[in-house]
Amino acid sequence: MTPLKERLDGLPPARLQGMRRGVEKESLRVLPGGALAVTPHPAALGSALTHPHVTTDYSESQLELITGVHADVEACERELTEIHQFVYHAIGEELMWVGSMPCGLPADENIPIGSYGSSNVGRAKSVYRMGLGHRYGRRMQTISGIHYNWSLPGVGNDEYFALIRNFRRHSFLLLFLFGASPAVCPSFVAGRDHELQALSASTLYMPHATSLRMGRLGYQSDAQSRLAVSYNSLESYGGSLHEALTRPHPAYERIGVRNLGGEYNQLATTLLQIENEFYGTIRPKRVIRAGERPLHALRERGVEYVEVRCMDLDPFVPVGITADTMRVLDVFLLHCLLSDSPPDSPEEIAQIARNQQRTAARGREPGLLLERGTGEVALTEWAAELLSQCGPIAEALDAASGSGAMHATALQHCMATLAEPDRLSSARALDVISRDFGKSYTRFIRAQSAATRQTLLQAPYPADLQARFATMAEQSLAEQRRIEAADTMPFEVYRQKYLAPERLVPAKRA
């Protein structure tokens, strides 16, 4: 019996039933013609600072929709749909862009950064985003995706970090299966070097790409690429981030915290302004207390859940992700948890990065090889091994949930795409763009976005649901006003206190 099978057999159904998940989904607001909506966050949606389900990500034009924590994927999908309905009933003729890569973009300085009011916490959020713009450019921040938050009861720090190491080794599988961003509008790369090919005058692409969002054009940072974060323990991870959050970085020192006019350029001159700036396919997370630093929360109370960050929006699905995709993620994450997970090394970290880039740019290329250990293996061969190992896990989840063979069926659909990669969303998108939309990425996504709007507006939207969301919006605005009224500390004092290095470390034990 394999160690994975032994560990799986040792998981009682009650513990599997304790699995929890939630979704955070980003989408740009665009005008009916497909241009970015540069208007403020609609007041009907409530406060982006305090609303529990509707906020903004980087840009004032970029919605972020957040579900609660759910015991089953159907409830999670249902709540995500309801939040979409609330938004569409509140934003008039605007569309939510259903592609991960953005619509046609204005000049960088005309992309509005998120605004969160006059409180210190609200100002800090905006200054942080200003810093991201100075460091990486605002266009890069308009990429949208789905974050999948996942936990299992009884998992300790070491087990979560073992899961994370395996996830990083094997996340190429998710890019291959669920990547859906093989093309982009040329405005996204205006003035930048790139390796994209021209599909038409209005579209750039890579013929076998799965996820440009997760490739060299996506959330990448030359500065961060030199940050070899170890995932071997909470201590090593915390130490790596602590260094990046406290040591000044010369290029960012030249930007400065403030400009000559006294306006803020960024929160800090360190490699990372705050923890959220660290890019990665997965993060260890902990719910934080008011005013608490995320790294302090992790060090003080341990990992509570993981946040999967490599999922593209599926443009063929109204809310960007299906229940079956969530089921595959649940199975995959359990596989990462239960499989042997040796320590990582700087050499392996570099190898993982190369495999990610190769899969993102060329994942559907016939015969594509990935690095494994000291050799190479065909992506499809490695993927088939992983999916085969996931089979018993899917069966165990089906048995625990009593829902038939839903996990096993979702996994079988994934296995089928290894032999028929034309069924993948990345391949389907390129086919439809070329065949039906004059080789135009933006025409395709605009049409999908309009169809999604119509679908969601026509779906039943009970009065009690509408009233509940309206009340939440009003309460969030009132809460923002309360926070602003309670502020007495000058912002510069607040900034320095929040960023103080001692706030990153756990309290000393007696």
Wavefront OBJ file of the C-alpha trace (Angstrom):
o trace
v 0.000 0.000 0.000
v 1.356 3.442 -0.914
v 1.852 6.120 1.773
v -0.801 8.218 0.017
v -3.340 5.369 0.209
v -2.485 4.717 3.852
v -3.003 8.364 4.744
v -6.245 8.499 2.767
v -7.560 5.392 4.530
v -6.704 7.058 7.825
v -9.013 10.022 7.101
v -12.459 9.371 8.601
v -15.466 10.541 6.555
v -16.346 13.082 9.264
v -13.035 14.836 8.710
v -13.521 14.910 4.935
v -16.978 16.362 5.553
v -15.264 19.153 7.496
v -13.517 20.419 4.363
v -14.317 24.078 3.696
v -13.868 26.366 0.701
v -14.623 29.892 -0.463
v -14.053 31.929 -3.624
v -12.716 35.417 -4.346
v -13.370 36.455 -7.938
v -12.038 39.549 -9.718
v -13.625 41.188 -12.785
v -13.112 44.510 -14.506
v -16.096 46.793 -14.948
v -16.366 47.750 -18.618
v -18.690 49.882 -20.701
v -21.084 48.198 -23.166
v -18.645 48.928 -26.008
v -15.829 47.139 -24.192
v -13.801 50.104 -22.856
v -12.715 50.168 -19.230
v -15.230 51.900 -16.970
v -13.116 54.516 -15.183
v -15.991 55.753 -12.996
v -15.900 55.401 -9.188
v -17.027 52.187 -7.519
v -20.850 52.352 -7.769
v -22.438 53.630 -4.540
v -25.233 51.066 -4.897
v -22.664 48.345 -4.230
v -21.803 49.809 -0.834
v -18.361 50.554 0.584
v -15.375 48.840 -1.012
v -13.640 49.222 2.353
v -16.154 47.382 4.524
v -18.644 45.367 2.415
v -18.233 41.659 3.248
v -18.902 40.403 -0.296
v -18.207 43.195 -2.815
v -14.999 45.227 -2.889
v -12.365 46.283 -5.407
v -8.990 44.739 -6.069
v -6.282 46.993 -7.544
v -8.337 49.399 -9.580
v -11.490 51.348 -8.856
v -12.666 49.602 -12.040
v -11.865 46.095 -10.781
v -14.548 44.372 -8.730
v -13.731 41.622 -6.271
v -16.601 39.338 -5.263
v -16.124 37.278 -2.100
v -18.168 34.313 -0.913
v -18.393 33.103 2.636
v -16.983 29.775 3.805
v -18.952 26.745 2.574
v -19.235 23.078 3.428
v -20.145 22.073 -0.139
v -19.317 23.371 -3.597
v -22.940 23.813 -4.665
v -23.572 26.311 -1.865
v -20.368 28.141 -2.741
v -21.323 28.342 -6.421
v -24.839 29.468 -5.482
v -23.632 32.313 -3.274
v -21.125 33.441 -5.918
v -23.990 33.551 -8.417
v -26.158 35.577 -6.029
v -23.380 38.132 -5.512
v -23.046 38.458 -9.295
v -26.778 39.041 -9.564
v -26.637 41.773 -6.920
v -23.822 43.505 -8.786
v -25.547 43.316 -12.163
v -28.782 44.703 -10.760
v -26.767 47.640 -9.386
v -24.372 48.655 -12.189
v -26.782 49.497 -14.998
v -25.461 48.855 -18.491
v -21.911 48.090 -17.454
v -20.465 44.624 -17.958
v -18.262 42.442 -15.798
v -15.375 41.401 -18.050
v -15.320 37.599 -18.083
v -11.701 37.206 -19.270
v -8.621 37.156 -17.063
v -6.658 39.328 -19.466
v -8.073 42.863 -19.588
v -10.131 44.762 -22.111
v -8.639 47.533 -24.216
v -6.878 49.739 -21.671
v -6.281 53.487 -21.537
v -2.854 54.975 -20.802
v -1.380 53.695 -17.552
v -2.010 56.926 -15.652
v -5.704 56.831 -16.633
v -6.345 53.486 -14.940
v -7.882 54.540 -11.601
v -6.481 52.944 -8.459
v -8.881 51.798 -5.762
v -10.290 54.471 -3.460
v -11.391 53.557 0.072
v -12.245 56.853 1.732
v -10.420 59.192 4.094
v -9.663 56.869 7.016
v -6.090 55.819 7.708
v -6.806 52.209 6.770
v -8.543 53.352 3.580
v -5.716 55.723 2.640
v -3.147 52.988 3.284
v -4.944 50.677 0.842
v -4.820 53.365 -1.870
v -1.179 54.284 -1.215
v -0.239 50.602 -1.422
v -1.897 50.432 -4.829
v -0.108 53.595 -5.906
v 3.110 51.824 -4.996
v 2.182 48.802 -7.088
v 1.628 51.128 -10.036
v 5.064 52.718 -9.610
v 6.761 49.357 -9.209
v 5.072 47.238 -11.863
v 2.807 49.501 -13.897
v -0.950 49.739 -13.568
v -1.725 47.565 -16.587
v -0.297 44.467 -14.942
v -2.617 44.989 -11.987
v -5.753 44.836 -14.159
v -5.357 41.088 -14.717
v -8.196 39.225 -13.014
v -8.460 35.730 -11.612
v -10.073 33.490 -9.050
v -8.661 32.710 -5.613
v -9.819 29.480 -4.006
v -9.578 29.344 -0.215
v -9.441 25.826 1.249
v -9.081 24.134 4.621
v -9.401 20.742 6.255
v -9.868 20.259 10.008
v -6.971 18.879 12.006
v -4.222 20.063 9.658
v -1.209 21.618 11.376
v 1.411 24.062 10.126
v 3.867 21.418 8.938
v 1.132 19.577 7.019
v -0.100 22.778 5.374
v 3.430 23.631 4.275
v 3.882 20.092 2.934
v 0.684 20.650 0.945
v 2.034 23.972 -0.342
v 5.319 22.418 -1.483
v 3.487 19.720 -3.428
v 1.033 22.238 -4.847
v 3.895 24.321 -6.212
v 5.493 21.213 -7.738
v 2.288 20.085 -9.418
v 0.315 23.282 -10.116
v 1.312 23.010 -13.777
v -1.585 20.549 -13.931
v -4.078 23.284 -12.981
v -2.611 25.692 -15.541
v -2.979 23.022 -18.201
v -6.515 21.972 -17.235
v -8.037 25.343 -16.336
v -5.890 28.005 -17.961
v -8.134 30.178 -20.131
v -6.043 33.177 -21.169
v -4.145 32.341 -24.376
v -4.679 35.760 -26.017
v -4.644 39.432 -25.097
v -5.413 42.897 -26.422
v -2.222 44.637 -27.670
v -2.918 47.600 -25.352
v -1.863 45.408 -22.427
v 1.736 45.133 -23.654
v 2.086 48.577 -25.264
v 5.681 49.707 -24.814
v 6.804 46.381 -23.320
v 8.983 43.617 -24.692
v 7.103 40.365 -25.230
v 7.225 37.072 -27.101
v 3.620 37.088 -28.296
v 2.595 36.486 -31.892
v 0.038 38.502 -33.820
v -3.225 36.645 -34.409
v -4.585 39.851 -35.963
v -4.090 43.595 -35.650
v -6.300 43.529 -32.562
v -5.039 40.362 -30.828
v -1.749 38.909 -29.643
v -1.443 35.288 -28.548
v 0.722 32.207 -28.203
v -0.517 29.215 -30.226
v -0.254 26.654 -27.400
v -0.610 28.961 -24.410
v -2.821 27.981 -21.506
v -2.539 30.995 -19.188
v -0.772 34.178 -20.205
v -1.951 35.495 -16.843
v 0.371 33.054 -15.068
v 3.255 33.508 -17.509
v 5.899 36.166 -18.030
v 3.319 38.844 -18.825
v 1.275 38.211 -15.691
v 1.967 38.763 -12.023
v 5.727 38.621 -12.310
v 8.422 40.734 -10.690
v 12.133 40.773 -11.497
v 12.804 42.048 -7.993
v 10.749 39.278 -6.380
v 12.284 36.618 -8.637
v 15.451 36.933 -6.558
v 13.449 36.197 -3.421
v 13.832 32.422 -2.950
v 11.135 31.906 -0.331
v 11.383 28.546 1.407
v 8.190 26.636 2.143
v 9.850 24.057 4.373
v 8.274 25.410 7.550
v 6.337 28.335 8.944
v 9.614 29.576 10.440
v 11.526 29.557 7.137
v 8.598 31.079 5.245
v 8.106 33.748 7.899
v 11.812 34.550 7.928
v 11.911 34.990 4.143
v 8.926 37.337 4.157
v 10.203 39.235 7.192
v 13.413 40.012 5.324
v 11.533 41.209 2.240
v 9.239 43.383 4.377
v 11.992 45.085 6.343
v 15.068 45.474 4.096
v 15.031 48.543 1.782
v 15.295 47.799 -1.935
v 17.489 50.256 -3.886
v 15.149 50.626 -6.874
v 12.227 51.388 -4.579
v 14.309 53.733 -2.438
v 14.809 55.807 -5.584
v 11.015 56.078 -5.944
v 10.757 57.280 -2.369
v 7.800 57.126 0.000
v 6.654 60.618 -1.018
v 7.155 62.798 -4.059
v 8.441 66.386 -3.950
v 4.899 67.670 -3.559
v 4.412 65.587 -0.431
v 2.019 63.064 -2.005
v 2.599 59.399 -1.259
v 4.243 57.228 -3.917
v 4.159 54.005 -1.899
v 3.831 52.697 1.628
v 7.478 51.697 2.022
v 10.759 51.314 0.139
v 11.245 47.659 1.097
v 11.120 44.827 -1.456
v 7.535 44.183 -0.359
v 5.422 47.070 0.920
v 3.104 44.642 2.732
v 2.549 40.883 2.709
v -0.051 40.930 -0.089
v 2.548 42.139 -2.564
v 4.275 38.755 -2.526
v 3.162 36.926 -5.657
v 2.737 33.171 -5.727
v 0.491 30.366 -6.932
v -0.568 29.568 -3.345
v -0.343 31.276 0.047
v -0.683 30.127 3.667
v -3.349 32.301 5.278
v -4.907 33.174 8.617
v -7.914 35.382 9.336
v -6.443 38.556 10.822
v -7.714 40.708 13.659
v -8.373 44.435 13.252
v -5.092 46.212 12.505
v -3.033 43.003 12.666
v -0.280 42.218 10.165
v -0.921 38.979 8.222
v 2.594 37.659 8.910
v 2.117 38.257 12.641
v -1.189 36.358 12.537
v 0.510 33.384 10.850
v 3.429 33.338 13.261
v 1.223 33.845 16.307
v -1.615 31.419 15.599
v -0.520 29.267 12.661
v -1.922 28.496 9.219
v -5.716 28.357 9.060
v -6.230 27.755 5.338
v -4.495 28.033 1.969
v -5.312 30.441 -0.837
v -4.947 29.038 -4.372
v -4.091 31.920 -6.716
v -3.420 30.379 -10.130
v -6.977 29.987 -11.451
v -8.039 31.935 -14.558
v -11.566 33.148 -15.112
v -13.336 30.686 -17.391
v -14.995 32.905 -20.039
v -17.454 30.150 -20.923
v -18.946 30.110 -17.399
v -21.166 32.920 -16.037
v -19.399 33.190 -12.668
v -15.932 32.190 -13.905
v -15.701 28.782 -12.212
v -17.896 25.678 -12.111
v -18.796 23.376 -9.246
v -16.901 20.589 -11.044
v -13.736 22.700 -11.149
v -14.089 23.245 -7.399
v -14.436 19.483 -6.933
v -11.219 18.881 -8.875
v -9.471 21.519 -6.756
v -10.650 19.771 -3.593
v -9.318 16.435 -4.850
v -6.039 17.987 -6.031
v -5.444 19.794 -2.730
v -6.072 16.587 -0.794
v -3.568 14.847 -3.061
v -1.017 17.560 -2.271
v -1.704 17.121 1.453
v -1.532 13.318 1.549
v 1.453 12.725 -0.774
v 5.048 12.597 0.390
v 6.486 16.109 0.327
v 10.271 16.369 0.610
v 11.827 19.719 1.537
v 12.293 22.248 -1.245
v 15.608 23.787 -2.254
v 16.655 26.900 -4.184
v 17.342 24.674 -7.183
v 13.877 23.120 -7.082
v 12.232 26.532 -6.574
v 13.921 27.718 -9.792
v 12.837 24.527 -11.579
v 9.224 25.022 -10.475
v 9.296 28.551 -11.896
v 10.598 27.283 -15.236
v 7.881 24.609 -15.413
v 5.222 27.225 -14.652
v 6.469 29.502 -17.420
v 6.692 26.623 -19.887
v 3.161 25.407 -19.128
v 1.652 28.893 -19.207
v 3.185 29.728 -22.591
v 3.264 26.302 -24.305
v 1.157 23.926 -22.216
v -0.820 22.469 -25.147
v 2.234 22.003 -27.359
v 2.374 18.324 -28.428
v 5.167 16.486 -26.631
v 6.001 19.381 -24.313
v 8.551 18.337 -21.687
v 8.786 19.591 -18.104
v 11.708 19.278 -15.715
v 11.384 16.651 -12.996
v 14.323 15.963 -10.723
v 17.437 15.712 -12.870
v 15.557 14.745 -16.029
v 12.523 15.654 -18.122
v 9.072 14.130 -18.550
v 6.206 14.802 -20.936
v 3.641 17.138 -19.380
v 0.792 14.832 -20.370
v 2.543 11.782 -18.880
v 3.132 13.537 -15.560
v -0.424 14.894 -15.603
v -1.830 11.392 -16.202
v 0.149 10.046 -13.243
v -1.210 12.746 -10.943
v -4.814 12.344 -12.086
v -4.562 8.563 -11.691
v -3.293 9.007 -8.120
v -6.221 11.361 -7.474
v -8.771 8.673 -8.382
v -9.075 7.046 -4.924
v -9.265 10.501 -3.324
v -12.226 11.411 -5.537
v -13.924 8.148 -4.606
v -13.369 8.820 -0.890
v -14.859 12.311 -1.197
v -17.857 10.930 -3.080
v -18.394 8.323 -0.381
v -18.097 10.904 2.395
v -20.474 13.369 0.734
v -23.022 10.762 -0.378
v -23.417 12.688 -3.634
v -22.872 9.896 -6.109
v -19.764 9.917 -8.289
v -19.528 13.678 -8.788
v -15.840 14.049 -7.847
v -14.876 10.955 -9.812
v -16.798 12.143 -12.877
v -15.189 15.587 -12.751
v -11.775 13.921 -12.554
v -12.587 11.658 -15.532
v -13.442 14.720 -17.621
v -10.002 16.107 -16.809
v -8.345 12.850 -17.806
v -10.154 12.935 -21.147
v -8.629 16.326 -21.999
v -5.139 14.843 -21.897
v -5.996 12.930 -25.044
v -8.192 15.705 -26.465
v -6.579 19.049 -25.518
v -8.910 20.858 -27.928
v -11.546 20.507 -25.161
v -9.549 22.774 -22.828
v -10.889 26.302 -22.286
v -7.637 27.799 -23.595
v -8.006 25.892 -26.884
v -11.744 26.561 -27.146
v -11.181 30.279 -26.642
v -8.631 30.500 -29.458
v -10.870 28.462 -31.751
v -13.920 30.654 -31.138
v -11.886 33.874 -31.420
v -10.519 32.768 -34.804
v -13.732 31.283 -36.148
v -16.502 33.585 -34.919
v -15.014 36.909 -33.832
v -12.666 38.007 -36.599
v -9.609 36.961 -34.594
v -10.402 39.569 -31.954
v -9.891 38.714 -28.284
v -11.807 41.743 -27.060
v -14.790 41.112 -29.364
v -15.022 37.563 -28.035
v -14.832 38.507 -24.352
v -17.211 41.441 -24.828
v -19.777 39.109 -26.403
v -19.331 36.551 -23.606
v -19.643 39.309 -21.008
v -22.857 40.626 -22.569
v -24.326 37.125 -22.700
v -23.378 36.574 -19.049
v -25.053 39.856 -18.067
v -28.256 38.794 -19.792
v -28.183 35.327 -18.216
v -27.727 36.680 -14.693
v -30.290 39.465 -15.038
v -32.893 36.997 -16.323
v -32.269 34.511 -13.509
v -34.696 34.575 -10.543
v -33.704 37.264 -8.044
v -36.058 37.012 -5.054
v -37.099 40.189 -3.269
v -35.698 38.980 0.049
v -32.291 38.387 -1.533
v -32.364 41.826 -3.115
v -33.336 43.413 0.203
v -30.582 41.555 2.072
v -27.888 42.813 -0.289
v -29.296 46.354 -0.216
v -29.121 46.304 3.583
v -25.530 45.052 3.502
v -24.597 47.883 1.135
v -26.160 50.494 3.432
v -24.526 48.997 6.517
v -21.104 48.957 4.832
v -21.368 52.661 3.984
v -22.356 53.436 7.569
v -19.417 51.376 8.863
v -16.993 53.289 6.622
v -18.331 56.587 7.982
v -17.904 55.276 11.549
v -14.284 54.309 10.896
v -13.528 57.691 9.349
v -15.137 59.575 12.220
v -13.133 57.599 14.792
v -9.735 58.354 13.204
v -7.586 60.823 15.130
v -4.036 59.717 14.285
v -2.149 61.557 11.490
v -1.669 59.257 8.492
v 2.133 59.384 8.602
v 2.109 58.276 12.235
v -0.334 55.479 11.320
v 1.845 54.373 8.382
v 4.996 54.159 10.485
v 3.257 52.326 13.311
v 1.621 49.821 10.951
v 4.918 49.068 9.173
v 7.024 48.804 12.328
v 9.087 45.555 12.114
v 8.156 44.512 15.645
v 4.541 44.126 14.503
v 5.613 41.213 12.277
v 6.850 38.966 15.071
v 4.809 36.900 17.524
v 4.498 37.839 21.152
v 7.236 36.414 23.353
v 6.057 33.442 25.367
v 6.554 33.422 29.114
l 1 2 3 4 5 6 7 8 9 10 11 12 13 14 15 16 17 18 19 20 21 22 23 24 25 26 27 28 29 30 31 32 33 34 35 36 37 38 39 40 41 42 43 44 45 46 47 48 49 50 51 52 53 54 55 56 57 58 59 60 61 62 63 64 65 66 67 68 69 70 71 72 73 74 75 76 77 78 79 80 81 82 83 84 85 86 87 88 89 90 91 92 93 94 95 96 97 98 99 100 101 102 103 104 105 106 107 108 109 110 111 112 113 114 115 116 117 118 119 120 121 122 123 124 125 126 127 128 129 130 131 132 133 134 135 136 137 138 139 140 141 142 143 144 145 146 147 148 149 150 151 152 153 154 155 156 157 158 159 160 161 162 163 164 165 166 167 168 169 170 171 172 173 174 175 176 177 178 179 180 181 182 183 184 185 186 187 188 189 190 191 192 193 194 195 196 197 198 199 200 201 202 203 204 205 206 207 208 209 210 211 212 213 214 215 216 217 218 219 220 221 222 223 224 225 226 227 228 229 230 231 232 233 234 235 236 237 238 239 240 241 242 243 244 245 246 247 248 249 250 251 252 253 254 255 256 257 258 259 260 261 262 263 264 265 266 267 268 269 270 271 272 273 274 275 276 277 278 279 280 281 282 283 284 285 286 287 288 289 290 291 292 293 294 295 296 297 298 299 300 301 302 303 304 305 306 307 308 309 310 311 312 313 314 315 316 317 318 319 320 321 322 323 324 325 326 327 328 329 330 331 332 333 334 335 336 337 338 339 340 341 342 343 344 345 346 347 348 349 350 351 352 353 354 355 356 357 358 359 360 361 362 363 364 365 366 367 368 369 370 371 372 373 374 375 376 377 378 379 380 381 382 383 384 385 386 387 388 389 390 391 392 393 394 395 396 397 398 399 400 401 402 403 404 405 406 407 408 409 410 411 412 413 414 415 416 417 418 419 420 421 422 423 424 425 426 427 428 429 430 431 432 433 434 435 436 437 438 439 440 441 442 443 444 445 446 447 448 449 450 451 452 453 454 455 456 457 458 459 460 461 462 463 464 465 466 467 468 469 470 471 472 473 474 475 476 477 478 479 480 481 482 483 484 485 486 487 488 489 490 491 492 493 494 495 496 497 498 499 500 501 502 503 504 505 506 507 508 509 510
